[in-house]
Amino acid sequence: HGYVCNKAFSVARYVEHGERTQHPLRRRADGTFERVSWDDAIAGVAGRLREIVDRHGPRSVALVGIGGQANHMDAPYGLGFLRGLGSRRWFNAFAQEKTQHALIDGWMFGSSPAAFLHVDQARARYLVVMGTNPRISNRGHNANEFFKAYAEDPERKMVVADPRETETTRAADRHLHLRPGSDAHLLLGMAATIVQEELFDAGFVAERCEGFEAVAEALSGVDVAGMAGRCGLAEEEIRATAREFAAADGAGFFYDLGVEQTPFSTLISYLIRLISTITGNVGRKGGALFYETLSPPVVDPDRLSEPERALASGIPAIRALGNAGMFSPTLVPEEALRDHPERIRAVIVEGSNPI
């Protein structure tokens, strides 16, 4: 009926692809490959890994990938194997775009990395859509049908922030035609308006929040007109959106890759949650709710301990998708080339093509 993730349509092309290998291949000295048995392949790989671990330690082994197209059940096995080996060096494309949400949720709410904070789509009365065109990408539940019905409901309002005109913006009550990459400035302007005009939920803030005074002091100094100028918007467009969001009976942000692969993406993640929190929309019907995933939402007591860090840059792994810390695969080359006794010397690639 048209309500399936677009990736699902491509599964058969991966399974039946003409270049897919049907059996293990081992490289010959001249660079060509020869077919070998599974027993020989497994024994050969295990022997090489054992040698590397014995000589250089388990951190010299890295896992790149996991969770490729139509295959997520590999994760418990792959990560269990890596942990059993004694390494925590996992590089996954998810860390290029999504891990900042788990980081901020852990810092702000003490939440489990296995839970996702997401707008209560079915009951929201006010939606701010950012970084996505769900009428085409099928983002969310029955996206095309949902957004069509949402636009026709006079008691609901939708604001879409997008540099382009899209299938989603055409049905919006307000299209914030902002400059590309200025999403953080839009959100800063909204947060500042809510504080400066005292539109925040004072009861919720007093009962549920810590540190609001410091946040309010910082936002009181934000020039909303200046933020609007950076976005290419009128100041009143930002202020009106902030006022409506604060006044709505259930408001939330509906977002995706467009604000996750843009400048200041971690700040954007924080501001989305900050605005939802100070308006009393976290844990509220129609606001932002925590959703469980396949992994149990356990809160690890060690989640605030010193994380695994990249050798070259010191960038920390971020716990997400359960409770496993992951790095962006863009870090792999310098982790292998780094002059360090524990640099990467063996890479297991699964469901990925890092080159």
HELIX and SHEET records of a PDB file:
HELIX    1   1 ASN A    6  PHE A    9  1                                   4    
HELIX    2   2 VAL A   11  VAL A   15  1                                   5    
HELIX    3   3 TRP A   38  HIS A   56  1                                  19    
HELIX    4   4 PRO A   58  SER A   60  5                                   3    
HELIX    5   5 ASP A   74  LEU A   85  1                                  12    
HELIX    6   6 ALA A   93  GLN A   96  5                                   4    
HELIX    7   7 THR A   99  PHE A  109  1                                  11    
HELIX    8   8 PRO A  134  SER A  137  1                                   4    
HELIX    9   9 ALA A  143  GLU A  152  1                                  10    
HELIX   10  10 THR A  169  ALA A  171  5                                   3    
HELIX   11  11 ASP A  183  GLN A  196  1                                  14    
HELIX   12  12 ALA A  202  ARG A  208  1                                   7    
HELIX   13  13 PHE A  212  SER A  220  1                                   9    
HELIX   14  14 VAL A  224  CYS A  231  1                                   8    
HELIX   15  15 GLU A  235  ALA A  247  1                                  13    
HELIX   16  16 LEU A  257  GLU A  260  1                                   4    
HELIX   17  17 SER A  265  ILE A  278  1                                  14    
HELIX   18  18 PRO A  329  LEU A  331  5                                   3    
HELIX   19  19 VAL A  332  LEU A  337  1                                   6    
SHEET    1   A 2 LEU A  25  ARG A  27  0                                        
SHEET    2   A 2 PHE A  33  ARG A  35 -1                                        
SHEET    1   B 3 TRP A  90  PHE A  91  0                                        
SHEET    2   B 3 VAL A  61  GLY A  65  1                                        
SHEET    3   B 3 ALA A 346  GLU A 350  1                                        
SHEET    1   C 2 ALA A 115  VAL A 119  0                                        
SHEET    2   C 2 ALA A 288  GLU A 292 -1                                        
SHEET    1   D 4 ARG A 174  LEU A 176  0                                        
SHEET    2   D 4 LYS A 157  ALA A 161  1                                        
SHEET    3   D 4 TYR A 126  MET A 130  1                                        
SHEET    4   D 4 ALA A 251  TYR A 255  1                                        
SHEET    1   E 2 ILE A 318  ALA A 320  0                                        
SHEET    2   E 2 ALA A 324  MET A 326 -1                                        
END                                                                             
